[in-house]
Amino acid sequence: MKVLIIGSGGREHAIAWKVAQSPSVDKIYCAPGNAGIAEYAECVAIGAMEFDRLAAFAKENQIDLTVVGMDDPLVGGIVDVFEAQGLRVFGPRKNAAILEGSKAFSKDLMKKYGIPTAAYESFTDADEALRYLEKAKLPIVLKADGLALGKGVLICNTLEEAKAGVKEIMLDKKFGSAGNCMVIEEFMTGREVSVLSYVDGKTIKPMTSAQDHKRAGDGDTGLNTGGMGTFSPSPFYTKEIDEFCRKHIYQPTVDAMAAEGRPFKGIIFFGLMLTEDGPKVLEYNARFGDPEAQVVLPRMKTDIVEVFEACIDGTLDQVDLEFADNAAVCVVLASDGYPVHYEKGMKIEGLDAFRGKDGYYVFHAGTAKKDGNIVTNGGRVLGVTATGSDLKAACANAYEAVEWISFANKYYRHDIGKAIDEA
C-alpha cells in the first residue's frame, strides 16, 4: 500500500520510520517532510495546510492511507476534506480535534462529564479576566485558548505577572488568535506524565507512558519550548494510577466526545498531573506528542499501520497493542538561542554514526539539504533517542549518542531524565 504522512518534524520522522517497518507498505510520501524523513519517504513540496493540494496529490498517486501528524491541519479540518473526497485518512475530524483546538471546550467537557481537572474560568474579555485575578489564589495559570505551538501557557506567581500575562495573551496577541479566549486555572503541583492513546470512536488503547521536559534550560529553567527531551516509561506512572486513569479519565473522555456528537478517531494525548488528590488532566492533544513519539514508537512492537487501520474502521478492540519491556530517552539538540532567536544553515556532522547501531536513533526535527549537506533549519534540530534495559541505561546511551553529532550552535539540556533518580 501507499502511505502519505503530513508534517515535517521529529514526530513525523518517527511515524515514517515506524510505518516503513510495516510489511503492508510499499511506498511512503511525506508532505512537506525534512532531510531525515527523506530516507524513508519521497518528500513532496506541499504545505501541511494546503488541504486541497494534498487531497489532489493523494488522489493522483492513489494513496491508500494518509496519516496527519500535526495539530494545525487536524484542528483546521483536513480529515473532513479528505473524507469528503473518499480518501482514507487517520486522525480526528474537525469537530473532534477541538479537544486540542480549544482549551475552553476541553475544560467545559471535563466539568460536564466529571473528568478530574484543575478548577478554572474562561474569559473573552480582558477586563473581566483582570477583575477575576484580583481575588484569585496565587500562583495561577493562564492559557491561550487556541493552538500556540505548546507555548501559550503562563505560570504566574504574582498578581503583577498575571496582569502582564493577560496583556500578553489577550491584548498584545502574542499567540495570535489563540488568545481571543483565555482560560485561567488553578495551579496544580505534582509529577507531570504524558500518556498517548489510540482511539477508534468508542475503544481506547493507551500506549506506554512518557515524561516531557518543556523548559529550555537545565533544572527546568528558562522559557517554555515545544519540548527539549523526554523519556519512557515514567517511573511515577504506577499500575494503580493507570487503573484510575483508565476508569476515570481515558474511557470517560472517549465516551464524552461520542455523547457530544464528536466521535474521536485518532490519537488522544493525555497530559496528566499526578497531584496529592489523584491524577488530573492538564491538557489534551489530538495527535502524537513531539518529542513523546520519539520514545514511545521505538518501544512499540505492534504494526502501526494495523493500528491506524483499526482506528479508522472501529475495530481497535481486536488489536493487541504491545510495547517492549525496556526504556527510551530522547535528548533534543537545538539551535542555541531557541525558542527566541537562533541561526539556521549550520552543517550537521556525525549522522552516519547511527547507521547499523541497534537501539540508537536520530529523528530530524528542523533540518534541510543544502549543497549536498544536511544543515540546521529550525530551533529544534534533532531528537537523539536511545533505548536501554531500564531508564538509567537508556539515559546513558542517549547522552553517549549526543556526542556523535556536531553543528556550530548545538545546544541541549544535560538533565533529561533526571527525575529517574527521584523515583
Secondary structure, 3 states (H helix, E strand, C coil): CEEEEEECCHHHHHHHHHHCCCCCCCEEEEEECCCCHHHCCEECCCCCCCHHHHHHHHHHCCCCEEEECCHHHHHHCHHHHHHHCCCCEECCCHHHHHHHHCHHHHHHHHHHHCCCECCEEEECCHHHHHHHHHHCCCCEEEEECCCCCCCCEEEECCHHHHHHHHHHHHHCCCCHHHHCCEEEEECCCCEEEEEEEEEECCCEEEEEEEEECCEEECCCEEEECCCCEEEECCCCCCHHHHHHHHHHHHHHHHHHHHHCCCCCEEEEEEEEEEECCEEEEEEEECCCCCCCHHHHHHHECCCHHHHHHHHHHCCHHHCCCCECCCEEEEEEEEECCCCCCCCCCCECECHHHHCCCCCEEEEECCEEEECCEEEECCCEEEEEEEEECCHHHHHHHHHHHHCCCECCCEECCCCCCHHHHHC
